[in-house]
Amino acid sequence: MIIGLCFAFELNIVESNLLLKTAGYNELYPRKKDEIIILKCIEKGNNVYETNNILKKYNLDEIGNLGIKKK
């Protein structure tokens, strides 16, 4: 949900990481495929729908559905 807010508020990477840290979550760091994609999308200014489409291509959890697998 917090990452969704980052896209909704059009935050850059620094601002996104600050929001995540303030909310008690780990900052985005390019160590996992999903985080690399999210960081690149934030950097490019993609919206959440564009980002979710890319995540879906790689069979990764979409923003807003993290941890919930579709049947």
PDB file of N, H, CA, C and O in Angstrom:
ATOM      1  N   MET A   1       0.824  -1.196   0.000  1.00  0.00           N
ATOM      2  CA  MET A   1       0.000   0.000   0.000  1.00  0.00           C
ATOM      3  C   MET A   1       0.871   1.264   0.000  1.00  0.00           C
ATOM      4  O   MET A   1       0.544   2.239  -0.677  1.00  0.00           O
ATOM      5  N   ILE A   2       1.963   1.250   0.746  1.00  0.00           N
ATOM      6  H   ILE A   2       2.228   0.458   1.296  1.00  0.00           H
ATOM      7  CA  ILE A   2       2.832   2.427   0.817  1.00  0.00           C
ATOM      8  C   ILE A   2       3.458   2.701  -0.547  1.00  0.00           C
ATOM      9  O   ILE A   2       3.569   3.856  -0.959  1.00  0.00           O
ATOM     10  N   ILE A   3       3.864   1.647  -1.246  1.00  0.00           N
ATOM     11  H   ILE A   3       3.774   0.709  -0.912  1.00  0.00           H
ATOM     12  CA  ILE A   3       4.453   1.842  -2.568  1.00  0.00           C
ATOM     13  C   ILE A   3       3.407   2.430  -3.519  1.00  0.00           C
ATOM     14  O   ILE A   3       3.738   3.245  -4.381  1.00  0.00           O
ATOM     15  N   GLY A   4       2.171   2.024  -3.363  1.00  0.00           N
ATOM     16  H   GLY A   4       1.903   1.363  -2.663  1.00  0.00           H
ATOM     17  CA  GLY A   4       1.090   2.609  -4.150  1.00  0.00           C
ATOM     18  C   GLY A   4       0.962   4.105  -3.902  1.00  0.00           C
ATOM     19  O   GLY A   4       0.705   4.871  -4.831  1.00  0.00           O
ATOM     20  N   LEU A   5       1.138   4.517  -2.669  1.00  0.00           N
ATOM     21  H   LEU A   5       1.347   3.894  -1.915  1.00  0.00           H
ATOM     22  CA  LEU A   5       1.101   5.948  -2.340  1.00  0.00           C
ATOM     23  C   LEU A   5       2.250   6.697  -2.990  1.00  0.00           C
ATOM     24  O   LEU A   5       2.095   7.842  -3.413  1.00  0.00           O
ATOM     25  N   CYS A   6       3.398   6.050  -3.068  1.00  0.00           N
ATOM     26  H   CYS A   6       3.524   5.119  -2.725  1.00  0.00           H
ATOM     27  CA  CYS A   6       4.556   6.674  -3.721  1.00  0.00           C
ATOM     28  C   CYS A   6       4.224   7.017  -5.171  1.00  0.00           C
ATOM     29  O   CYS A   6       4.579   8.090  -5.660  1.00  0.00           O
ATOM     30  N   PHE A   7       3.540   6.096  -5.854  1.00  0.00           N
ATOM     31  H   PHE A   7       3.252   5.225  -5.457  1.00  0.00           H
ATOM     32  CA  PHE A   7       3.136   6.354  -7.234  1.00  0.00           C
ATOM     33  C   PHE A   7       2.030   7.397  -7.295  1.00  0.00           C
ATOM     34  O   PHE A   7       2.048   8.267  -8.166  1.00  0.00           O
ATOM     35  N   ALA A   8       1.068   7.320  -6.383  1.00  0.00           N
ATOM     36  H   ALA A   8       1.053   6.613  -5.676  1.00  0.00           H
ATOM     37  CA  ALA A   8      -0.051   8.268  -6.385  1.00  0.00           C
ATOM     38  C   ALA A   8       0.432   9.704  -6.180  1.00  0.00           C
ATOM     39  O   ALA A   8      -0.088  10.637  -6.792  1.00  0.00           O
ATOM     40  N   PHE A   9       1.429   9.867  -5.313  1.00  0.00           N
ATOM     41  H   PHE A   9       1.852   9.109  -4.816  1.00  0.00           H
ATOM     42  CA  PHE A   9       1.963  11.204  -5.033  1.00  0.00           C
ATOM     43  C   PHE A   9       3.113  11.581  -5.955  1.00  0.00           C
ATOM     44  O   PHE A   9       3.706  12.651  -5.816  1.00  0.00           O
ATOM     45  N   GLU A  10       3.429  10.676  -6.916  1.00  0.00           N
ATOM     46  H   GLU A  10       2.946   9.808  -7.029  1.00  0.00           H
ATOM     47  CA  GLU A  10       4.501  10.907  -7.884  1.00  0.00           C
ATOM     48  C   GLU A  10       5.817  11.258  -7.195  1.00  0.00           C
ATOM     49  O   GLU A  10       6.506  12.203  -7.580  1.00  0.00           O
ATOM     50  N   LEU A  11       6.151  10.470  -6.162  1.00  0.00           N
ATOM     51  H   LEU A  11       5.591   9.703  -5.850  1.00  0.00           H
ATOM     52  CA  LEU A  11       7.385  10.697  -5.424  1.00  0.00           C
ATOM     53  C   LEU A  11       8.578  10.160  -6.204  1.00  0.00           C
ATOM     54  O   LEU A  11       8.455   9.197  -6.962  1.00  0.00           O
ATOM     55  N   ASN A  12       9.736  10.793  -6.010  1.00  0.00           N
ATOM     56  H   ASN A  12       9.835  11.575  -5.394  1.00  0.00           H
ATOM     57  CA  ASN A  12      10.952  10.258  -6.613  1.00  0.00           C
ATOM     58  C   ASN A  12      11.495   9.157  -5.698  1.00  0.00           C
ATOM     59  O   ASN A  12      10.880   8.826  -4.684  1.00  0.00           O
ATOM     60  N   ILE A  13      12.639   8.597  -6.059  1.00  0.00           N
ATOM     61  H   ILE A  13      13.139   8.866  -6.882  1.00  0.00           H
ATOM     62  CA  ILE A  13      13.186   7.472  -5.304  1.00  0.00           C
ATOM     63  C   ILE A  13      13.538   7.864  -3.871  1.00  0.00           C
ATOM     64  O   ILE A  13      13.237   7.128  -2.932  1.00  0.00           O
ATOM     65  N   VAL A  14      14.162   9.000  -3.706  1.00  0.00           N
ATOM     66  H   VAL A  14      14.406   9.598  -4.469  1.00  0.00           H
ATOM     67  CA  VAL A  14      14.546   9.454  -2.358  1.00  0.00           C
ATOM     68  C   VAL A  14      13.311   9.666  -1.502  1.00  0.00           C
ATOM     69  O   VAL A  14      13.268   9.228  -0.352  1.00  0.00           O
ATOM     70  N   GLU A  15      12.308  10.331  -2.052  1.00  0.00           N
ATOM     71  H   GLU A  15      12.343  10.686  -2.986  1.00  0.00           H
ATOM     72  CA  GLU A  15      11.072  10.593  -1.313  1.00  0.00           C
ATOM     73  C   GLU A  15      10.323   9.286  -1.011  1.00  0.00           C
ATOM     74  O   GLU A  15       9.757   9.121   0.069  1.00  0.00           O
ATOM     75  N   SER A  16      10.329   8.372  -1.974  1.00  0.00           N
ATOM     76  H   SER A  16      10.789   8.506  -2.852  1.00  0.00           H
ATOM     77  CA  SER A  16       9.669   7.083  -1.776  1.00  0.00           C
ATOM     78  C   SER A  16      10.324   6.310  -0.643  1.00  0.00           C
ATOM     79  O   SER A  16       9.640   5.760   0.220  1.00  0.00           O
ATOM     80  N   ASN A  17      11.657   6.270  -0.649  1.00  0.00           N
ATOM     81  H   ASN A  17      12.212   6.716  -1.350  1.00  0.00           H
ATOM     82  CA  ASN A  17      12.368   5.564   0.418  1.00  0.00           C
ATOM     83  C   ASN A  17      12.144   6.222   1.775  1.00  0.00           C
ATOM     84  O   ASN A  17      12.053   5.529   2.788  1.00  0.00           O
ATOM     85  N   LEU A  18      12.056   7.531   1.809  1.00  0.00           N
ATOM     86  H   LEU A  18      12.129   8.095   0.986  1.00  0.00           H
ATOM     87  CA  LEU A  18      11.781   8.234   3.061  1.00  0.00           C
ATOM     88  C   LEU A  18      10.389   7.882   3.579  1.00  0.00           C
ATOM     89  O   LEU A  18      10.210   7.656   4.776  1.00  0.00           O
ATOM     90  N   LEU A  19       9.400   7.836   2.679  1.00  0.00           N
ATOM     91  H   LEU A  19       9.545   8.020   1.707  1.00  0.00           H
ATOM     92  CA  LEU A  19       8.042   7.463   3.088  1.00  0.00           C
ATOM     93  C   LEU A  19       8.013   6.030   3.607  1.00  0.00           C
ATOM     94  O   LEU A  19       7.403   5.759   4.641  1.00  0.00           O
ATOM     95  N   LEU A  20       8.665   5.112   2.900  1.00  0.00           N
ATOM     96  H   LEU A  20       9.160   5.332   2.059  1.00  0.00           H
ATOM     97  CA  LEU A  20       8.714   3.715   3.344  1.00  0.00           C
ATOM     98  C   LEU A  20       9.365   3.601   4.721  1.00  0.00           C
ATOM     99  O   LEU A  20       8.855   2.911   5.603  1.00  0.00           O
ATOM    100  N   LYS A  21      10.492   4.283   4.893  1.00  0.00           N
ATOM    101  H   LYS A  21      10.907   4.843   4.175  1.00  0.00           H
ATOM    102  CA  LYS A  21      11.223   4.238   6.168  1.00  0.00           C
ATOM    103  C   LYS A  21      10.378   4.831   7.294  1.00  0.00           C
ATOM    104  O   LYS A  21      10.336   4.282   8.395  1.00  0.00           O
ATOM    105  N   THR A  22       9.707   5.949   7.021  1.00  0.00           N
ATOM    106  H   THR A  22       9.742   6.395   6.126  1.00  0.00           H
ATOM    107  CA  THR A  22       8.857   6.611   8.018  1.00  0.00           C
ATOM    108  C   THR A  22       7.688   5.711   8.432  1.00  0.00           C
ATOM    109  O   THR A  22       7.259   5.718   9.586  1.00  0.00           O
ATOM    110  N   ALA A  23       7.186   4.941   7.470  1.00  0.00           N
ATOM    111  H   ALA A  23       7.534   4.936   6.533  1.00  0.00           H
ATOM    112  CA  ALA A  23       6.060   4.039   7.750  1.00  0.00           C
ATOM    113  C   ALA A  23       6.517   2.727   8.395  1.00  0.00           C
ATOM    114  O   ALA A  23       5.692   1.872   8.720  1.00  0.00           O
ATOM    115  N   GLY A  24       7.830   2.570   8.578  1.00  0.00           N
ATOM    116  H   GLY A  24       8.500   3.264   8.314  1.00  0.00           H
ATOM    117  CA  GLY A  24       8.340   1.384   9.261  1.00  0.00           C
ATOM    118  C   GLY A  24       8.721   0.235   8.339  1.00  0.00           C
ATOM    119  O   GLY A  24       8.880  -0.898   8.795  1.00  0.00           O
ATOM    120  N   TYR A  25       8.868   0.514   7.047  1.00  0.00           N
ATOM    121  H   TYR A  25       8.738   1.433   6.677  1.00  0.00           H
ATOM    122  CA  TYR A  25       9.233  -0.521   6.085  1.00  0.00           C
ATOM    123  C   TYR A  25      10.671  -0.314   5.612  1.00  0.00           C
ATOM    124  O   TYR A  25      11.248   0.761   5.771  1.00  0.00           O
ATOM    125  N   ASN A  26      11.228  -1.363   5.032  1.00  0.00           N
ATOM    126  H   ASN A  26      10.760  -2.237   4.903  1.00  0.00           H
ATOM    127  CA  ASN A  26      12.557  -1.245   4.443  1.00  0.00           C
ATOM    128  C   ASN A  26      12.497  -0.381   3.194  1.00  0.00           C
ATOM    129  O   ASN A  26      11.500  -0.368   2.472  1.00  0.00           O
ATOM    130  N   GLU A  27      13.586   0.339   2.956  1.00  0.00           N
ATOM    131  H   GLU A  27      14.396   0.328   3.542  1.00  0.00           H
ATOM    132  CA  GLU A  27      13.680   1.138   1.743  1.00  0.00           C
ATOM    133  C   GLU A  27      13.815   0.217   0.537  1.00  0.00           C
ATOM    134  O   GLU A  27      14.244  -0.931   0.659  1.00  0.00           O
ATOM    135  N   LEU A  28      13.443   0.738  -0.626  1.00  0.00           N
ATOM    136  H   LEU A  28      13.094   1.670  -0.725  1.00  0.00           H
ATOM    137  CA  LEU A  28      13.632  -0.016  -1.860  1.00  0.00           C
ATOM    138  C   LEU A  28      15.125  -0.082  -2.156  1.00  0.00           C
ATOM    139  O   LEU A  28      15.827   0.929  -2.111  1.00  0.00           O
ATOM    140  N   TYR A  29      15.590  -1.262  -2.452  1.00  0.00           N
ATOM    141  H   TYR A  29      15.020  -2.084  -2.488  1.00  0.00           H
ATOM    142  CA  TYR A  29      17.005  -1.458  -2.754  1.00  0.00           C
ATOM    143  C   TYR A  29      17.080  -2.500  -3.861  1.00  0.00           C
ATOM    144  O   TYR A  29      16.409  -3.528  -3.776  1.00  0.00           O
ATOM    145  N   PRO A  30      17.871  -2.267  -4.887  1.00  0.00           N
ATOM    146  CA  PRO A  30      17.869  -3.195  -6.039  1.00  0.00           C
ATOM    147  C   PRO A  30      18.518  -4.538  -5.754  1.00  0.00           C
ATOM    148  O   PRO A  30      19.579  -4.851  -6.296  1.00  0.00           O
ATOM    149  N   ARG A  31      17.883  -5.326  -4.909  1.00  0.00           N
ATOM    150  H   ARG A  31      17.022  -5.072  -4.469  1.00  0.00           H
ATOM    151  CA  ARG A  31      18.416  -6.648  -4.576  1.00  0.00           C
ATOM    152  C   ARG A  31      17.488  -7.758  -5.051  1.00  0.00           C
ATOM    153  O   ARG A  31      17.898  -8.911  -5.184  1.00  0.00           O
ATOM    154  N   LYS A  32      16.227  -7.397  -5.306  1.00  0.00           N
ATOM    155  H   LYS A  32      15.893  -6.461  -5.198  1.00  0.00           H
ATOM    156  CA  LYS A  32      15.252  -8.369  -5.794  1.00  0.00           C
ATOM    157  C   LYS A  32      14.648  -7.834  -7.086  1.00  0.00           C
ATOM    158  O   LYS A  32      14.572  -6.624  -7.298  1.00  0.00           O
ATOM    159  N   LYS A  33      14.221  -8.756  -7.944  1.00  0.00           N
ATOM    160  H   LYS A  33      14.283  -9.739  -7.772  1.00  0.00           H
ATOM    161  CA  LYS A  33      13.709  -8.359  -9.261  1.00  0.00           C
ATOM    162  C   LYS A  33      12.550  -7.369  -9.157  1.00  0.00           C
ATOM    163  O   LYS A  33      12.499  -6.395  -9.907  1.00  0.00           O
ATOM    164  N   ASP A  34      11.615  -7.612  -8.229  1.00  0.00           N
ATOM    165  H   ASP A  34      11.656  -8.403  -7.619  1.00  0.00           H
ATOM    166  CA  ASP A  34      10.467  -6.707  -8.124  1.00  0.00           C
ATOM    167  C   ASP A  34      10.879  -5.303  -7.688  1.00  0.00           C
ATOM    168  O   ASP A  34      10.331  -4.312  -8.170  1.00  0.00           O
ATOM    169  N   GLU A  35      11.837  -5.223  -6.784  1.00  0.00           N
ATOM    170  H   GLU A  35      12.283  -6.028  -6.392  1.00  0.00           H
ATOM    171  CA  GLU A  35      12.288  -3.905  -6.330  1.00  0.00           C
ATOM    172  C   GLU A  35      13.061  -3.172  -7.423  1.00  0.00           C
ATOM    173  O   GLU A  35      12.969  -1.949  -7.534  1.00  0.00           O
ATOM    174  N   ILE A  36      13.816  -3.908  -8.223  1.00  0.00           N
ATOM    175  H   ILE A  36      13.891  -4.901  -8.133  1.00  0.00           H
ATOM    176  CA  ILE A  36      14.533  -3.294  -9.351  1.00  0.00           C
ATOM    177  C   ILE A  36      13.526  -2.691 -10.322  1.00  0.00           C
ATOM    178  O   ILE A  36      13.697  -1.562 -10.781  1.00  0.00           O
ATOM    179  N   ILE A  37      12.483  -3.442 -10.630  1.00  0.00           N
ATOM    180  H   ILE A  37      12.345  -4.360 -10.257  1.00  0.00           H
ATOM    181  CA  ILE A  37      11.455  -2.961 -11.560  1.00  0.00           C
ATOM    182  C   ILE A  37      10.757  -1.734 -10.987  1.00  0.00           C
ATOM    183  O   ILE A  37      10.567  -0.744 -11.694  1.00  0.00           O
ATOM    184  N   ILE A  38      10.379  -1.787  -9.725  1.00  0.00           N
ATOM    185  H   ILE A  38      10.534  -2.591  -9.151  1.00  0.00           H
ATOM    186  CA  ILE A  38       9.687  -0.655  -9.098  1.00  0.00           C
ATOM    187  C   ILE A  38      10.584   0.579  -9.091  1.00  0.00           C
ATOM    188  O   ILE A  38      10.118   1.678  -9.393  1.00  0.00           O
ATOM    189  N   LEU A  39      11.859   0.416  -8.753  1.00  0.00           N
ATOM    190  H   LEU A  39      12.237  -0.476  -8.509  1.00  0.00           H
ATOM    191  CA  LEU A  39      12.788   1.549  -8.755  1.00  0.00           C
ATOM    192  C   LEU A  39      12.917   2.153 -10.150  1.00  0.00           C
ATOM    193  O   LEU A  39      12.896   3.375 -10.301  1.00  0.00           O
ATOM    194  N   LYS A  40      13.049   1.314 -11.158  1.00  0.00           N
ATOM    195  H   LYS A  40      13.067   0.322 -11.036  1.00  0.00           H
ATOM    196  CA  LYS A  40      13.172   1.808 -12.537  1.00  0.00           C
ATOM    197  C   LYS A  40      11.905   2.542 -12.967  1.00  0.00           C
ATOM    198  O   LYS A  40      11.976   3.565 -13.646  1.00  0.00           O
ATOM    199  N   CYS A  41      10.756   2.022 -12.573  1.00  0.00           N
ATOM    200  H   CYS A  41      10.698   1.191 -12.021  1.00  0.00           H
ATOM    201  CA  CYS A  41       9.497   2.658 -12.937  1.00  0.00           C
ATOM    202  C   CYS A  41       9.325   4.008 -12.243  1.00  0.00           C
ATOM    203  O   CYS A  41       8.837   4.963 -12.849  1.00  0.00           O
ATOM    204  N   ILE A  42       9.717   4.085 -10.998  1.00  0.00           N
ATOM    205  H   ILE A  42      10.113   3.310 -10.506  1.00  0.00           H
ATOM    206  CA  ILE A  42       9.670   5.373 -10.286  1.00  0.00           C
ATOM    207  C   ILE A  42      10.603   6.360 -10.983  1.00  0.00           C
ATOM    208  O   ILE A  42      10.244   7.515 -11.215  1.00  0.00           O
ATOM    209  N   GLU A  43      11.788   5.895 -11.309  1.00  0.00           N
ATOM    210  H   GLU A  43      12.079   4.958 -11.120  1.00  0.00           H
ATOM    211  CA  GLU A  43      12.788   6.738 -11.972  1.00  0.00           C
ATOM    212  C   GLU A  43      12.269   7.268 -13.314  1.00  0.00           C
ATOM    213  O   GLU A  43      12.500   8.427 -13.657  1.00  0.00           O
ATOM    214  N   LYS A  44      11.566   6.415 -14.070  1.00  0.00           N
ATOM    215  H   LYS A  44      11.378   5.473 -13.791  1.00  0.00           H
ATOM    216  CA  LYS A  44      11.046   6.805 -15.386  1.00  0.00           C
ATOM    217  C   LYS A  44       9.762   7.628 -15.286  1.00  0.00           C
ATOM    218  O   LYS A  44       9.351   8.249 -16.266  1.00  0.00           O
ATOM    219  N   GLY A  45       9.129   7.640 -14.116  1.00  0.00           N
ATOM    220  H   GLY A  45       9.464   7.135 -13.320  1.00  0.00           H
ATOM    221  CA  GLY A  45       7.883   8.374 -13.955  1.00  0.00           C
ATOM    222  C   GLY A  45       6.657   7.580 -14.385  1.00  0.00           C
ATOM    223  O   GLY A  45       5.604   8.158 -14.654  1.00  0.00           O
ATOM    224  N   ASN A  46       6.789   6.254 -14.450  1.00  0.00           N
ATOM    225  H   ASN A  46       7.644   5.784 -14.231  1.00  0.00           H
ATOM    226  CA  ASN A  46       5.643   5.405 -14.788  1.00  0.00           C
ATOM    227  C   ASN A  46       4.574   5.520 -13.706  1.00  0.00           C
ATOM    228  O   ASN A  46       4.867   5.807 -12.546  1.00  0.00           O
ATOM    229  N   ASN A  47       3.338   5.292 -14.110  1.00  0.00           N
ATOM    230  H   ASN A  47       3.099   5.059 -15.053  1.00  0.00           H
ATOM    231  CA  ASN A  47       2.279   5.256 -13.109  1.00  0.00           C
ATOM    232  C   ASN A  47       2.127   3.826 -12.591  1.00  0.00           C
ATOM    233  O   ASN A  47       2.805   2.916 -13.068  1.00  0.00           O
ATOM    234  N   VAL A  48       1.254   3.630 -11.635  1.00  0.00           N
ATOM    235  H   VAL A  48       0.703   4.369 -11.248  1.00  0.00           H
ATOM    236  CA  VAL A  48       1.102   2.330 -10.992  1.00  0.00           C
ATOM    237  C   VAL A  48       0.569   1.277 -11.965  1.00  0.00           C
ATOM    238  O   VAL A  48       0.920   0.102 -11.852  1.00  0.00           O
ATOM    239  N   TYR A  49      -0.267   1.682 -12.911  1.00  0.00           N
ATOM    240  H   TYR A  49      -0.551   2.636 -13.003  1.00  0.00           H
ATOM    241  CA  TYR A  49      -0.811   0.728 -13.875  1.00  0.00           C
ATOM    242  C   TYR A  49       0.278   0.213 -14.812  1.00  0.00           C
ATOM    243  O   TYR A  49       0.351  -0.983 -15.092  1.00  0.00           O
ATOM    244  N   GLU A  50       1.120   1.123 -15.291  1.00  0.00           N
ATOM    245  H   GLU A  50       1.060   2.094 -15.063  1.00  0.00           H
ATOM    246  CA  GLU A  50       2.237   0.725 -16.149  1.00  0.00           C
ATOM    247  C   GLU A  50       3.197  -0.187 -15.394  1.00  0.00           C
ATOM    248  O   GLU A  50       3.690  -1.175 -15.938  1.00  0.00           O
ATOM    249  N   THR A  51       3.451   0.152 -14.153  1.00  0.00           N
ATOM    250  H   THR A  51       3.051   0.955 -13.711  1.00  0.00           H
ATOM    251  CA  THR A  51       4.344  -0.649 -13.316  1.00  0.00           C
ATOM    252  C   THR A  51       3.767  -2.028 -13.077  1.00  0.00           C
ATOM    253  O   THR A  51       4.482  -3.026 -13.172  1.00  0.00           O
ATOM    254  N   ASN A  52       2.484  -2.098 -12.768  1.00  0.00           N
ATOM    255  H   ASN A  52       1.903  -1.288 -12.690  1.00  0.00           H
ATOM    256  CA  ASN A  52       1.837  -3.397 -12.550  1.00  0.00           C
ATOM    257  C   ASN A  52       1.886  -4.265 -13.802  1.00  0.00           C
ATOM    258  O   ASN A  52       2.057  -5.480 -13.702  1.00  0.00           O
ATOM    259  N   ASN A  53       1.738  -3.661 -14.973  1.00  0.00           N
ATOM    260  H   ASN A  53       1.599  -2.674 -15.054  1.00  0.00           H
ATOM    261  CA  ASN A  53       1.821  -4.430 -16.219  1.00  0.00           C
ATOM    262  C   ASN A  53       3.208  -5.048 -16.393  1.00  0.00           C
ATOM    263  O   ASN A  53       3.331  -6.191 -16.833  1.00  0.00           O
ATOM    264  N   ILE A  54       4.236  -4.300 -16.053  1.00  0.00           N
ATOM    265  H   ILE A  54       4.136  -3.372 -15.696  1.00  0.00           H
ATOM    266  CA  ILE A  54       5.602  -4.823 -16.142  1.00  0.00           C
ATOM    267  C   ILE A  54       5.808  -5.931 -15.116  1.00  0.00           C
ATOM    268  O   ILE A  54       6.374  -6.976 -15.436  1.00  0.00           O
ATOM    269  N   LEU A  55       5.354  -5.708 -13.886  1.00  0.00           N
ATOM    270  H   LEU A  55       4.894  -4.859 -13.626  1.00  0.00           H
ATOM    271  CA  LEU A  55       5.475  -6.736 -12.851  1.00  0.00           C
ATOM    272  C   LEU A  55       4.739  -8.008 -13.265  1.00  0.00           C
ATOM    273  O   LEU A  55       5.225  -9.117 -13.042  1.00  0.00           O
ATOM    274  N   LYS A  56       3.570  -7.838 -13.865  1.00  0.00           N
ATOM    275  H   LYS A  56       3.176  -6.937 -14.047  1.00  0.00           H
ATOM    276  CA  LYS A  56       2.764  -8.978 -14.314  1.00  0.00           C
ATOM    277  C   LYS A  56       3.509  -9.789 -15.383  1.00  0.00           C
ATOM    278  O   LYS A  56       3.446 -11.018 -15.394  1.00  0.00           O
ATOM    279  N   LYS A  57       4.215  -9.089 -16.282  1.00  0.00           N
ATOM    280  H   LYS A  57       4.267  -8.090 -16.274  1.00  0.00           H
ATOM    281  CA  LYS A  57       4.992  -9.762 -17.334  1.00  0.00           C
ATOM    282  C   LYS A  57       6.007 -10.736 -16.753  1.00  0.00           C
ATOM    283  O   LYS A  57       6.274 -11.793 -17.325  1.00  0.00           O
ATOM    284  N   TYR A  58       6.568 -10.362 -15.609  1.00  0.00           N
ATOM    285  H   TYR A  58       6.351  -9.503 -15.144  1.00  0.00           H
ATOM    286  CA  TYR A  58       7.584 -11.190 -14.962  1.00  0.00           C
ATOM    287  C   TYR A  58       6.992 -12.103 -13.887  1.00  0.00           C
ATOM    288  O   TYR A  58       7.723 -12.709 -13.104  1.00  0.00           O
ATOM    289  N   ASN A  59       5.665 -12.192 -13.860  1.00  0.00           N
ATOM    290  H   ASN A  59       5.071 -11.699 -14.496  1.00  0.00           H
ATOM    291  CA  ASN A  59       4.961 -13.046 -12.902  1.00  0.00           C
ATOM    292  C   ASN A  59       5.295 -12.689 -11.446  1.00  0.00           C
ATOM    293  O   ASN A  59       5.472 -13.564 -10.599  1.00  0.00           O
ATOM    294  N   LEU A  60       5.374 -11.390 -11.184  1.00  0.00           N
ATOM    295  H   LEU A  60       5.230 -10.678 -11.872  1.00  0.00           H
ATOM    296  CA  LEU A  60       5.655 -10.882  -9.844  1.00  0.00           C
ATOM    297  C   LEU A  60       4.390 -10.261  -9.268  1.00  0.00           C
ATOM    298  O   LEU A  60       3.473  -9.901 -10.006  1.00  0.00           O
ATOM    299  N   ASP A  61       4.347 -10.140  -7.956  1.00  0.00           N
ATOM    300  H   ASP A  61       5.091 -10.433  -7.357  1.00  0.00           H
ATOM    301  CA  ASP A  61       3.200  -9.525  -7.285  1.00  0.00           C
ATOM    302  C   ASP A  61       3.041  -8.082  -7.736  1.00  0.00           C
ATOM    303  O   ASP A  61       4.010  -7.329  -7.829  1.00  0.00           O
ATOM    304  N   GLU A  62       1.802  -7.718  -8.011  1.00  0.00           N
ATOM    305  H   GLU A  62       1.015  -8.330  -7.935  1.00  0.00           H
ATOM    306  CA  GLU A  62       1.509  -6.350  -8.413  1.00  0.00           C
ATOM    307  C   GLU A  62       1.413  -5.444  -7.184  1.00  0.00           C
ATOM    308  O   GLU A  62       1.166  -5.910  -6.071  1.00  0.00           O
ATOM    309  N   ILE A  63       1.608  -4.171  -7.402  1.00  0.00           N
ATOM    310  H   ILE A  63       1.809  -3.793  -8.306  1.00  0.00           H
ATOM    311  CA  ILE A  63       1.470  -3.187  -6.328  1.00  0.00           C
ATOM    312  C   ILE A  63       0.007  -3.159  -5.914  1.00  0.00           C
ATOM    313  O   ILE A  63      -0.885  -3.065  -6.758  1.00  0.00           O
ATOM    314  N   GLY A  64      -0.230  -3.241  -4.623  1.00  0.00           N
ATOM    315  H   GLY A  64       0.494  -3.317  -3.938  1.00  0.00           H
ATOM    316  CA  GLY A  64      -1.599  -3.292  -4.117  1.00  0.00           C
ATOM    317  C   GLY A  64      -2.045  -4.718  -3.860  1.00  0.00           C
ATOM    318  O   GLY A  64      -3.028  -4.950  -3.157  1.00  0.00           O
ATOM    319  N   ASN A  65      -1.318  -5.683  -4.432  1.00  0.00           N
ATOM    320  H   ASN A  65      -0.520  -5.495  -5.003  1.00  0.00           H
ATOM    321  CA  ASN A  65      -1.649  -7.091  -4.242  1.00  0.00           C
ATOM    322  C   ASN A  65      -0.441  -7.852  -3.707  1.00  0.00           C
ATOM    323  O   ASN A  65      -0.359  -9.071  -3.859  1.00  0.00           O
ATOM    324  N   LEU A  66       0.476  -7.157  -3.094  1.00  0.00           N
ATOM    325  H   LEU A  66       0.409  -6.167  -2.970  1.00  0.00           H
ATOM    326  CA  LEU A  66       1.684  -7.807  -2.641  1.00  0.00           C
ATOM    327  C   LEU A  66       1.359  -8.877  -1.614  1.00  0.00           C
ATOM    328  O   LEU A  66       0.657  -8.627  -0.635  1.00  0.00           O
ATOM    329  N   GLY A  67       1.870 -10.049  -1.849  1.00  0.00           N
ATOM    330  H   GLY A  67       2.441 -10.252  -2.645  1.00  0.00           H
ATOM    331  CA  GLY A  67       1.650 -11.158  -0.945  1.00  0.00           C
ATOM    332  C   GLY A  67       0.365 -11.916  -1.177  1.00  0.00           C
ATOM    333  O   GLY A  67       0.109 -12.912  -0.501  1.00  0.00           O
ATOM    334  N   ILE A  68      -0.452 -11.469  -2.118  1.00  0.00           N
ATOM    335  H   ILE A  68      -0.244 -10.659  -2.667  1.00  0.00           H
ATOM    336  CA  ILE A  68      -1.709 -12.148  -2.421  1.00  0.00           C
ATOM    337  C   ILE A  68      -1.574 -12.775  -3.795  1.00  0.00           C
ATOM    338  O   ILE A  68      -1.478 -12.072  -4.801  1.00  0.00           O
ATOM    339  N   LYS A  69      -1.566 -14.071  -3.836  1.00  0.00           N
ATOM    340  H   LYS A  69      -1.644 -14.643  -3.020  1.00  0.00           H
ATOM    341  CA  LYS A  69      -1.431 -14.799  -5.097  1.00  0.00           C
ATOM    342  C   LYS A  69      -2.811 -15.021  -5.707  1.00  0.00           C
ATOM    343  O   LYS A  69      -3.757 -15.394  -5.013  1.00  0.00           O
ATOM    344  N   LYS A  70      -2.912 -14.790  -7.002  1.00  0.00           N
ATOM    345  H   LYS A  70      -2.143 -14.488  -7.566  1.00  0.00           H
ATOM    346  CA  LYS A  70      -4.169 -15.061  -7.702  1.00  0.00           C
ATOM    347  C   LYS A  70      -4.268 -16.549  -7.982  1.00  0.00           C
ATOM    348  O   LYS A  70      -3.258 -17.207  -8.234  1.00  0.00           O
ATOM    349  N   LYS A  71      -5.463 -17.072  -7.939  1.00  0.00           N
ATOM    350  H   LYS A  71      -6.283 -16.538  -7.735  1.00  0.00           H
ATOM    351  CA  LYS A  71      -5.687 -18.505  -8.209  1.00  0.00           C
ATOM    352  C   LYS A  71      -5.961 -18.728  -9.668  1.00  0.00           C
ATOM    353  O   LYS A  71      -6.174 -19.865 -10.090  1.00  0.00           O
TER     354      LYS A  71
END
